[in-house]
Amino acid sequence: DMAEQARVIEDAISQGVDAIGVSCNDPDGCVDPINAALDAGIPVMTWDSDSPDSGRITYLGVDNYTGGVAAANLLMREMGTSGKVALLTGVPGAFNLEERIRGFKDGIAGTDIEIVATVACNDDINLGVQVVEETMLANPDLNGWFFVGLWPVFAGEGAMPLFEEAVKNNGMKAVAFDTLPVELDWVKKGLLHGLVGQKYWGWGYDTVYMALNHALNLYPYPSWTDSGMDIVTINNVDAMAEAWETSDFTKPLPPAFPEE
């Protein structure tokens, strides 16, 4: 809800906060609220989802375009370079999601992979389940999925019987963005075949740290601060699960595809 996000930023301005960090629902819709805060002398940085046309001091996040390319490569390693795939996105127009889709499309360019459907769930779990199952019903010969976010996975195993049947018994492959514990379980069960993950812990810690540094004039940041990304497959899923269990994300993950 861009209107609600704008209201929250306006409230923060009224409270006279020292700095603001925001993940933008809409890159264009965030321009005026962010610039209003800057006009009030409050530095604003974005994280996860950017508003590049605003005056924000920096964007902290994964390179979503590169993440989309990585997702394409993961899916092609599983299903090959031909077949029909579908994409599930969240809120249409969200800059981070659109960049992932753009990267994915460029990643499969020149192959015989056809995107037969791109469906949106507006970041709603139940709607995500619905549109995935409707897509499966309309395309029973689907070879692959790219979940641009993990929304329907939150519904749990059993919520998408057509999807799960195709993955388990019909050779369909699926990759997704994010590496949350529920997705790690799906990788272990063979319901997802690859994940492109973001540095979630850093979204909280680094955003506060960077905003404070800027507010105190301690350190200038570049326009974009790359948080890096994780690639998870069955080969290193246990290590990522351990990181979540211990809340220790400082250890590098083993390779997603160990050298033979």
Steps between C-alpha positions, in 0.01 A plus 500: 500500500696799372263749662556340840876495450497869409299572815753314715785703351305822556445401864873437540571846360253654744671320787832651400689171475872512425491263201262275310550159337228376265432207267292661228168353394507712187816669370310793353257531788787529746669791321295782653491363859876435496578841355271663756704341776823616338358853475435481875866414556439130565727260307317208341645174374318218324547127556375192316288705257638825362364834383785599269339822379472637853780679682561210740857486629561135408325176416598191700404178337570216268549576135153380407578486128800276564284295736250446220778382270618264776147361530490438126831315518377289791185403313689419181739274691195302608269501197737572211466775243160419353147482633218705641533700821284729710590788730332602824551857616359709784390862455526592131738791452704444817850590384679210669262243352503655154881492499499131593262427214711705258811309605322166465380584150847605396640185659288274279544713188625298207361173636185311408335578832163669465335702777134404461364687801597772747255523788486737796383441856532853645720357778202295622565138600155366417484682168843360421373148556195573285684643199765225504236229500297679231813523288570130552143418395533710185848366420522134606814454288695769684871422541604759754417784738685805623348632822624860505413490871397220731138598577313170437773296669383654830171314454684176567529163333168375368362844414585468129423140399532555125837670540627237742383210284680645199823550693497164673380277217505685167854641496407867536772717655462809717732769632423792726636818646582509873651238728264500798469184714169394345664505157799304626259225606353499150848463350566202728169345392566559130218753458745777411825444316691824554478822699644847456531655845542845641694613807199541731696546820680793341175671406440573866852542636665667202211738430508638854881509500524676165221749568661593833841541341356730237296700751816556706704586189734211574507331163366577151345208313485433125167516321467123522636276776507138387391266780598192301291187451498130583437212260347195670447153357473153648881507524519776762149527639601346834760771555244774439254327734768494767560872454132566571496264798806663659432857379858501373520618140870586513621168359523471120277235346650194334475508119153452355657282232818334631764431241507136394 
